[in-house]
Amino acid sequence: MSDDTAALILALAVENAELRGQLAEAQDLLIETAVDAGDLHARMEELQADLDEARIERDAWRVEAERGRRAG
């Protein structure tokens, strides 16, 4: 094997190792992002349920207020 071939193989091996490291970092970030997205989705569902409940209560108060106006 010539010196040029050995140097090329070494350079490719180093680049391959660097790219594998970058891929591992990207995968870790992707997992963290997926976990965060899941947490945000759960929180959004909680907030939507709270909003739905508040709307139901608001509508009930409106009905009660309208009854009071009609009776009064």
KEKE-3310 file (N, C-alpha, C; in steps of 0.2 Angstrom, whole numbers, plus 5000, padded with zeros to 4 digits):
npx = (5004:5003:5010:5002:4989:4987:4987:4975:4966:4967:4963:4949:4945:4946:4937:4925:4924:4922:4910:4901:4901:4895:4882:4878:4876:4866:4856:4854:4849:4838:4830:4829:4821:4810:4805:4802:4792:4782:4779:4775:4764:4755:4753:4747:4735:4730:4728:4718:4708:4705:4701:4690:4682:4680:4673:4661:4657:4656:4646:4635:4634:4630:4617:4611:4611:4604:4591:4589:4588:4576:4567:4568)
npy = (4994:5011:5026:5037:5031:5025:5037:5042:5033:5034:5047:5046:5038:5045:5056:5049:5044:5057:5061:5051:5054:5067:5063:5055:5065:5073:5064:5063:5076:5075:5066:5072:5083:5077:5072:5084:5089:5080:5083:5096:5094:5086:5096:5106:5099:5098:5112:5114:5107:5113:5126:5122:5118:5130:5138:5131:5134:5148:5149:5143:5153:5163:5159:5158:5172:5178:5172:5178:5191:5191:5187:5197)
npz = (5000:4996:5002:4999:4998:5010:5018:5013:5017:5030:5032:5028:5037:5049:5046:5045:5058:5064:5058:5063:5076:5075:5070:5081:5091:5085:5085:5099:5101:5094:5101:5113:5109:5104:5116:5123:5115:5117:5130:5129:5121:5130:5139:5132:5130:5143:5145:5135:5140:5152:5146:5139:5150:5157:5147:5147:5160:5159:5150:5157:5167:5159:5155:5167:5171:5161:5164:5176:5172:5165:5174:5183)
capx = (5000:5007:5009:4996:4983:4987:4985:4968:4962:4967:4958:4943:4943:4945:4931:4920:4923:4919:4903:4897:4900:4890:4876:4876:4874:4860:4851:4852:4845:4831:4826:4827:4816:4803:4802:4799:4786:4777:4777:4771:4757:4752:4751:4741:4729:4727:4725:4712:4702:4703:4697:4683:4678:4679:4668:4655:4655:4654:4639:4630:4633:4626:4611:4608:4611:4598:4585:4588:4585:4569:4563:4568)
capy = (5000:5017:5031:5041:5027:5025:5043:5043:5029:5037:5053:5044:5035:5051:5059:5044:5045:5063:5061:5047:5058:5072:5059:5053:5072:5075:5059:5064:5082:5073:5063:5078:5087:5073:5072:5091:5090:5076:5086:5102:5091:5085:5102:5109:5095:5100:5118:5114:5104:5119:5131:5119:5119:5138:5140:5128:5138:5154:5148:5142:5159:5168:5157:5160:5179:5179:5170:5183:5197:5189:5186:5203)
capz = (5000:4995:5007:4998:4999:5018:5020:5011:5021:5037:5032:5027:5044:5054:5044:5046:5065:5066:5056:5067:5082:5074:5070:5088:5094:5081:5087:5105:5101:5091:5106:5118:5105:5104:5123:5124:5111:5120:5136:5127:5119:5135:5143:5128:5131:5149:5144:5131:5144:5156:5142:5138:5156:5158:5143:5150:5166:5157:5146:5162:5170:5155:5155:5174:5171:5157:5168:5181:5169:5163:5180:5187)
cpx = (5004:5006:5003:4989:4982:4984:4977:4964:4961:4962:4951:4940:4941:4938:4925:4918:4919:4911:4898:4896:4895:4883:4873:4873:4867:4854:4849:4848:4838:4827:4824:4821:4809:4800:4799:4793:4781:4775:4773:4764:4753:4749:4746:4735:4726:4724:4719:4706:4700:4699:4690:4679:4676:4673:4661:4652:4653:4647:4634:4629:4629:4619:4607:4607:4605:4591:4584:4586:4578:4565:4563:4565)
cpy = (5006:5022:5035:5037:5026:5031:5045:5039:5031:5043:5051:5041:5040:5055:5055:5044:5051:5064:5057:5051:5064:5069:5057:5060:5074:5070:5061:5071:5080:5070:5068:5082:5083:5073:5079:5092:5086:5080:5092:5099:5090:5091:5106:5105:5097:5107:5119:5112:5110:5124:5128:5120:5126:5140:5137:5132:5145:5154:5147:5149:5164:5166:5159:5168:5181:5177:5175:5189:5196:5189:5193:5209)
cpz = (5000:5001:5006:4999:5007:5021:5019:5015:5028:5037:5032:5034:5049:5052:5046:5054:5067:5064:5060:5074:5081:5073:5077:5092:5091:5084:5094:5106:5099:5097:5111:5115:5106:5111:5125:5121:5114:5126:5134:5124:5124:5139:5139:5129:5137:5148:5140:5136:5149:5153:5141:5144:5158:5153:5145:5156:5164:5154:5152:5166:5166:5155:5162:5174:5167:5160:5173:5178:5167:5169:5184:5184)
residu = (MET:SER:ASP:ASP:THR:ALA:ALA:LEU:ILE:LEU:ALA:LEU:ALA:VAL:GLU:ASN:ALA:GLU:LEU:ARG:GLY:GLN:LEU:ALA:GLU:ALA:GLN:ASP:LEU:LEU:ILE:GLU:THR:ALA:VAL:ASP:ALA:GLY:ASP:LEU:HIS:ALA:ARG:MET:GLU:GLU:LEU:GLN:ALA:ASP:LEU:ASP:GLU:ALA:ARG:ILE:GLU:ARG:ASP:ALA:TRP:ARG:VAL:GLU:ALA:GLU:ARG:GLY:ARG:ARG:ALA:GLY)
# end
